[in-house]
Amino acid sequence: MTDLTTAKGVYVIAPTAFHDDGRVDEASNDRLTDFFVESGATGITVLGQMGEAPKLDMAESVSIASRMIKRAGIPIIVGVSAPGFAAMKSLTAAVMDAGAAGVMIAPPNTLRTDDQIVTYYAQAAEAIGTDVPFVIQDYPLSFSVIMTPGVIRRIVQGNPSCVMLKHEDWPGLEKITALRGFQKDGSMKPISILCGNGGLFLDFECERGADGAMTGYAFPDMLVDVVRMQAAGERDAAHDLFDAHLPLVRYEQQQGVGLAVRKYVLKRRGILASEAQRRPGPGLTQTARAEVDYLLSRVARFDRRADLGGARAA
């Protein structure tokens, strides 16, 4: 079994590919899986927010995750967040039986106090099975749940099966420093910290002690390169590459349309056959597509991977 407490590199958040009519596109999902592996990803996270998980039924969720687990050959973490523990337990059991490395759990937006948050994760761990490795998803901008470093430490220390933090607080650099301080002084066991937010702060998150990224971006191969360069001490080279992509990273991070941007670029890269989202989901206007194309042309001045004039056919 993969020890996720030592996970490093990039665990790419996988979007779910659909045909224009909303059916799951298995061929494109297979290409996505292969593309992530070829890009150097050390793992993949499926059925997250950017995977449109709430729009899938249980059978689709299990099928998509199981197919990726079988194909990828690298650790797969599956998002199992659900309004109730019954659905969470069922999905967890199915994907762990299929060979998942662990599951990711986000807090419901009804939690307010520190004790409520800590209790929720203890109950979730009990519901899915205390032998199942789980990841805390800390994304207050989306879930409206504030987890202080002290609360995260309580969850980690109280649940042996908690192996990783998906860190998406914003601003969150000081939180990483605090958590690594807990680890250094022995008050918190070692866990992996992988960061989200579309990689928007990845350059400095690595320098603060993050082990890498758990996020999506239309160029996951860039994220892989930045994490690798930072680990090798190539600070300026990492920042140069990151800075070249930053305008497109920022554009893709827009609330509401970010997934549409990512799918559009992945289609242009020849990975997806369609940029469709399952309804409800906004698409891009022609003006927005033109803006993305312009940003790609600017990134291509530094990174030829963004020169998509000869993108392979899907």
C-alpha positions, 0 to 999 in steps of 0.5 A: 500500500502507498504511504501517503504520509510521504507523498511528494510531487504533483497529484493532478486533480482530474476533470471528468470528460463528457461528450457534448450531450453530457454522457461520460466520455471514457476515451477522453478520460483514458487519454487524460489518465495517460497524459497525467502519467506522461506529464510526470504526475506522482498521483491523481485525484479524481472526483474532486470539485473540478471533476464535477463529482456532484453531477455524477451518480454513484455508478458513474463515480465508481466506474470513472474512479475504478477505470482510472485506478486500473489504467494509471499505475500511480496512486489514485486518491478519490474524493468521497465528500457527501452530505451524509456518511452512508454515501461516503461509506459506500463510495469509499468501500467501492474505490478502496476495493478497486485499489485506491490509495486513499480518499479525500474528505471536505468539511460540510459548510455547516461546521462552525466551531473548532470542536464541530470540525474535529468531531466531524472528521473523527466521525467520518474516519469511523464511518469509512473505516479507520484503516482507510487513509484519508486526506483533509481538504482545507478550502475555506474559500469554497466551503466556508469552514475555517480550520486553524493550524491548531484544528488541523493538528487535532485532526491529524493527532486524533486520527491515525488514518489521516495522512495528508492535507490538501492545503487550499487556504488563501492566504495560506503560506503562514499556515504551512509554516505553522504546520511544519513547525508542529511537525518539527517540535514533535507535537504533530506527526508527519503528514504530506502537505499538497497545495491547491488553488490551481497552483496560484501560490505554488512557487512559494508554497514549496519554499514554505515546506509543502511537498508539492501540489494537488491541483489542476491546471491545463499544463500539469507538466509545468506544475511538475517541473516547478516542484521538481526544480524547487526540490533540486534547489533551482529556485530562479528557474522554478520562478521563471517558469512559474511566472511565465504561466502565471497570467494563464493560471490566474485566468483559469482560477476565475470562480465559475468559469475556471473549469471551462477554461481548463477544458478548453485548453485541454481540448486544444492540447488534444486530450479532450474531445469536447470541452463540455461540462455536464449541466448545469455548467457555464461555457466560454464565450468567443471573447473568452476563448480569444483571451485564452488563445492570446494568453497561450501565445504569450506563455509560448514565448517562454514555454513551447508547450503552450504553442498549440498550433499543431495540437494533436487531434483528439 
